[in-house]
Amino acid sequence: MERFSARLIALMAVMSALGNVLGFLSVRLPSAPGTTVEFHLSALPALLLAISIGPLAGAVTGALSLVVATLQIGNVFIPFGNAILAIIAGVCSSKLKFSPPVSAVLGEAAEAPYIWVTCMIYGVPQSIIAFIIVKAFIEVLISGVIVELVLRSPLIRGFLAKFKSEMGKPHLQQ
């Protein structure tokens, strides 16, 4: 079982907070009367950690980075969907060696049925669900491109590699 160091937990907390801030910086999209659909990049921090450190770090960050969106929308299933996205994107990146944008889109492909089912539970019209899913694919594709650009920096790659190397190491008891 993977163990998180205190430093990695702190990084996941900061990145989760960043995801929540990015949720506040959303753009409302035109949609059907009585519905609100917003464009945001709150999955970006989870994708960055999933791709650079590992699926589990990304999943925890993903679940925690959508607390604001969950409270705004009222759909309690949202954090779990973001965790699915991050896990699959992290696996696609680490095991299958796909690029960040491809990994992100494949993660969204895994999350899309989950979005559909959970929105149906809340009675969201199918046309709105389809719109949400298309919007989600665009968001994660953009996020994946940003992750790829960010990880081109040797400084950032090196910084994140230190956290990845800490995972799974036994911690000394004091």
N, C-alpha and C positions, 0 to 999 in steps of 0.2 A: 504494500500500500504506500502510495506517495505521501510524503510528509512535507508540510509547508513550513519554511523557516519564518521567524518573526519578521524578517525583512520582506519576504514575499507576501506575507499577510498584509503588511503595511502597503506594499505596492498595489495589491489587489483592492485594498480599501480606497486608496487614492484614485485608482482607475475607475472603480465603481462610482465614486463621487463625481468624477469627470463625466461618466456616462449619464448620470442624473442631470448634470449641468447641461450637457448637450441635448437632453430631452426638453429642457426649458427653452433652448434656442431652436425651437421648431418653427416650421412654416406651415400655416394652415393651407390645405389644398381645397380647391372647389370640389364639393361632393354633394350628394343628395341632401335635400332639406331634412333637418333633424339629425344629421350625422356630422361628425367632426373627424376628419382624417388629416393627420399632420405628417410632414416630412421632417425627419430628424436623423442624426447620425449617432444616436446613443449606443448603438452596438459596436461602434468603432473601438473603444478601449478593450472590450471583451475579445474582439477579433485580433487585436494587436497581441494580447497576452496568449490567446489560444494558439496563434501561429508562431509566436516567438518563444514562448515558454512551454506551453503544452495545453492539451484539451481541458484538463481539470481546472487549471488556473483560469482559463478562459470561461469555463462554465460557471464557476463561482462568481467571477466578475460580471458575467452576463446576467446572472440572476439578480445580483445586487444593483446593477446599473440601471434597472428599469423600475425601481421603486416609485419614482415620481410619475412615470407613465402609468403604472398600475393604479396609483391613487387618482390620477386625473381621469382615466378611462373607466376604472372600476372593474376591469377584467382581471381576476386574480390569477389567471393562467399565464399572463404575459411573461413573467420572469422565467418560467420553465421553458417557454418557447425560445427565449434568447439563450438559455443554457444549451438547448438542443443545437441551435445554430453554432454556438462556439465549440461544442464538443466535435461536431462533424467537421467544421472548418479546421480545427486543430488536428484531427486525425488525417484529413485530406492533405494537409500541409506537411505534417511530420512523417507519416507512414507512406503516403503516396507521392510525396514531393511535388504537389501541385503548387502553382503560384498563389499568392494571397488573393487576388481577385477570383480565380477559379475556385479556390477553397471556400471563399466566402459565398459564392453563388451555389456551390454544392451544399454548403451548410443551410442556406436558405431553402434549397430544394427539399431538404429533409424536414425543415421547420414548416413549410407551407401546408402540408396536410394537417399538422397540429393546429395551425392558425385557423384553418377552415373549420375543423371540428369545434374548437373552443368558441369561435365566433357564432357558430350555429347554436351552441348551448345558450348563448346570450341573445339569440333571436336576431342577429344581424342579417339583413337581406343578402342573398347570394351575390348580387351585383356589387354591393359594397365590399363584401369579402374578397371578391376577385380584384377590385381596385386596391384594397389593402395589400394583397399579396404581390401585385405588380409593383406597387410602391416599395414594398419591402425588398424585392429583388434589386430595384434601382438603388436603394439605400445601401445595401450590403455590397453591391458592385462598386459603388463610389468609395465606401469604407475600405474595401479590399485594395483598391488602387492607392488610397492614401496610406494604408499599411505597407504596401510594397514600396512606395516612395520614402516613407519614414525609415524602413529597414535598409534602405540603400546607404544610410549614414553609418559608417563604421563605429562611430561613437555610440550611437543608440543600440546597434546590434551588440556591441561589446557589453554595454550596460545590462541589457536584457539577458545576455548569455550567462552572466554571473548568477542570475536568479534561476535560470534553467539548470545550471550545474549544481545548485544547492538542493534541488528537489531530490528526494529519496535518500539523501545522506543522513546517517544517524547523527542525532544531535547529542552533544556532550551534556551530561547532567552536572549541575554545579551545586 
